[in-house]
Structure formats: structure tokens, C-alpha cells
Amino acid sequence: TQLLEQSPQFLSIQEGENLTVYCNSSSVFSSLQWYRQEPGEGPVLLVTVVTGGEVKKLKRLTFQFGDARKDSSLHITAAQPGDTGLYLCAGAGNPGTASKLTFGTGTRLQVTL
Amino acid sequence: GAGVSQSPRYKVAKRGQDVALRCDPISGHVSLFWYQQALGQGPEFLTYFQNEAQLDKSGLPSDRFFAERPEGSVSTLKIQRTQQEDSAVYLCASIGGQVGASYEQYFGPGTRLTVT
């Protein structure tokens, strides 16, 4: 049972388009992380957000943590084929501690030329 | 090696067979996690070790699942009497845990288990 719901589940867009992925939970997490996973590989950390309302930018990716620390979004500007992959949000414990991750259901993104 | 390695990468087992999945964490990493990822889903937590101590095994789905890390480095996840519902990718992740170190979880490539 996954406590974090992501939407959409699947997204197919053309290069240059913008997109937003949502991650929603009924639980509050001390921090929330976003990962990208490619076929045959493990997830790779993109960002950690900690403070309610926090916004972080990573090149063309913008991450936001909801004020109540129960939801988050990932916005990609001008998507490129290299952005293709499975995007996972994950609730985590206090930063600076080793805590298990509670992953979302995942959003599979396909960017075509 | 520089990253987390897992072996075998692929395993096909007949229903009822026992399997053992190995994880080699990044050298010196204190904490080790196992996750199960069903097809099209996000990973789900199975168990957590700090050094050789198994501190949390609340995610193990049944008593057929057993994990160990006897010397605080390599870990093995064992599944007895495999069932079709055990088919999934099993991911291992490690964290450094030393003071001042990053608490990012570094994931291995996973072992894809198919039970026929």
C-alpha cells in the first residue's frame, strides 16, 4: 500500500513542452525527495525539500513542497528526450538521519522528438 | 567498486524454490535498506540494517523473507518457497552515516526476480 499518490501515472509529450507532476499524501513527512529511475537501474536522487512552501530549482526542473508538507510538485520546462524516465516522489524522515523512504506510485514520462 | 552492486541482476525461479539475492553496498556505508518494486509501481520498504543490526523488518511481507548482514557490509535477502507474487525487482540502497556525510540513499541496479 503506497501512501503517496502521484499524478499523472503516465505522460507522453513532445520535446519543448512543459509538464507538472504531482505528489499527494494524507501524511506529513519531515522531508520529501524526488528521484528519477531509468530502466534497469535504481532510483537516483534529484532533490530533497524540507520546509513547507520551499521551492528548489535544478536547471529546467522546479520542485515545490506544499505549505503543510503533505504534497509536492515537479515542473519541467522545455522537456528533452533525456528527461524520459520514471519519476518518483518519496517521503523521508528528518534530514541528517538514515530513514526508510515511502515512495509514491510513480509517473512515467516519455519525451519524444 | 564506486557504487552499490547487486547480484544476480536477473533470477528466474520455479515456484517453491528458495532464492538468495546479494547486495554489496558502498564501502564503509553504515546503513543498508532493501526495497521491493513491483512492475509499474514505486519501491516499497522491506528492511533496514545499521551495521550488522537489523533495526527494522516491518516491511517484510511474510516469514518466507529473511535478510542478514552478518559482518556489517554485504547483505543477503533470502526468499524461501517462492511464490508468483514475489516476482519483482529487489533494490538495495546504502547510506554513509558518518558525521558530516551525506544521508542520500544510493541505490543499486536491482535484481529482477521472476517466479514461474
Interface residues (C-beta under 8 A of the other chain):
Chain A: Q2 L4 Q6 G40 E41 G42 P43 V44 L45 L88 A90 P95 G96 T97 A98 K100 L101 T102 F103 G104 T105 G106 R108
Chain B: V4 V30 S31 F33 Y35 G40 Q41 G42 P43 E44 F45 Y48 Q50 D56 G59 L91 A93 I95 G97 Y103 E104 Q105 F107 G108 P109 G110
